[in-house]
C-alpha cells in the first residue's frame, strides 16, 4: 500500500524541479478541442460553446459522426472502446489541446446483480476504460502543449451506489481522474472532474425528477476550466452527495439502518 502521508502529494512546481510546468489560468481562445459523444445533447453543447468561447477548432467525435454546418467543426469517427479507433483519433488530431471525455453508457435497470454480462462490460468499457485509455493516448500530445486540459464527465452517481454498474464505473472514473490529475499536473495539463445529477437529455428521458439544462452544465464546466478549477459540482444533488461521503454510511443509505432491517 502506498504511503498515505500528505508529504507524498505536492502541487505542480513545488518539488524543486524548475523544469516542470505550472498549472495556470486557462483560456479557450485559440484552443483545439476534442469532444467525445459529440452527437448527444451535452456533447453538442460542448462543441458549440467551445467555439463561442474562442476555440479555433473542435473535433466532434462519435461512432457515427454527424455533419455540421461550421467548417471549424471536424467530424471524427471514434469508438472509445476500440484501441485502434483511439489510435486513429490520436493520429487525426495531433493539434488537440483540450480533451473532453463526455461519451457514456447507461443501463435499463439499477440492480447490479440483474445486469447482463454484456451490460456490465459495455459500461466498464465506455464509462471507465474508454476515457482512461483515451486520456492516456492523448497525454503525450497534451503534455507538449503550453496550455492543455482534460475534462472527465463523471456523475453524482459516482458517490451514490443506486445505479448498479453505472454508479460503479463512474466511481472508478472519478478515482482515475484524480490519478490523472496528479500525474499530469507537473506537465501543465489541467484535469477537471465533473459531477452532475440528471441532465435534460435523451439519457434522462425516463425520469420526471428535476433535470439540469445541458447548456447550463456546459457553461459551468468551461467556466471551471478557464478558472483553473479541479472539480465541478454542477448541481445541488452533487454538492449534497459529496458532503455525505464523510457521514456514516447509514446516513447516505437509510435503508441500511437497523430500523429498516428485516
HELIX and SHEET records of a PDB file:
HELIX    1   1 UNK A    6  UNK A    8  5                                   3    
HELIX    2   2 UNK A   41  UNK A   52  1                                  12    
HELIX    3   3 UNK A   83  UNK A   92  1                                  10    
HELIX    4   4 UNK A  117  UNK A  123  1                                   7    
HELIX    5   5 UNK A  124  UNK A  129  3                                   6    
HELIX    6   6 UNK A  130  UNK A  143  1                                  14    
HELIX    7   7 UNK A  156  UNK A  159  5                                   4    
HELIX    8   8 UNK A  165  UNK A  185  1                                  21    
HELIX    9   9 UNK A  202  UNK A  204  5                                   3    
HELIX   10  10 UNK A  214  UNK A  227  1                                  14    
HELIX   11  11 UNK A  236  UNK A  244  1                                   9    
HELIX   12  12 UNK A  249  UNK A  252  1                                   4    
HELIX   13  13 UNK A  254  UNK A  256  5                                   3    
HELIX   14  14 UNK A  258  UNK A  260  5                                   3    
SHEET    1   A 7 UNK A  73  UNK A  77  0                                        
SHEET    2   A 7 UNK A  57  UNK A  62  1                                        
SHEET    3   A 7 UNK A  32  UNK A  35  1                                        
SHEET    4   A 7 UNK A  98  UNK A 101  1                                        
SHEET    5   A 7 UNK A 148  UNK A 153  1                                        
SHEET    6   A 7 UNK A 189  UNK A 195  1                                        
SHEET    7   A 7 UNK A 231  UNK A 233  1                                        
END                                                                             
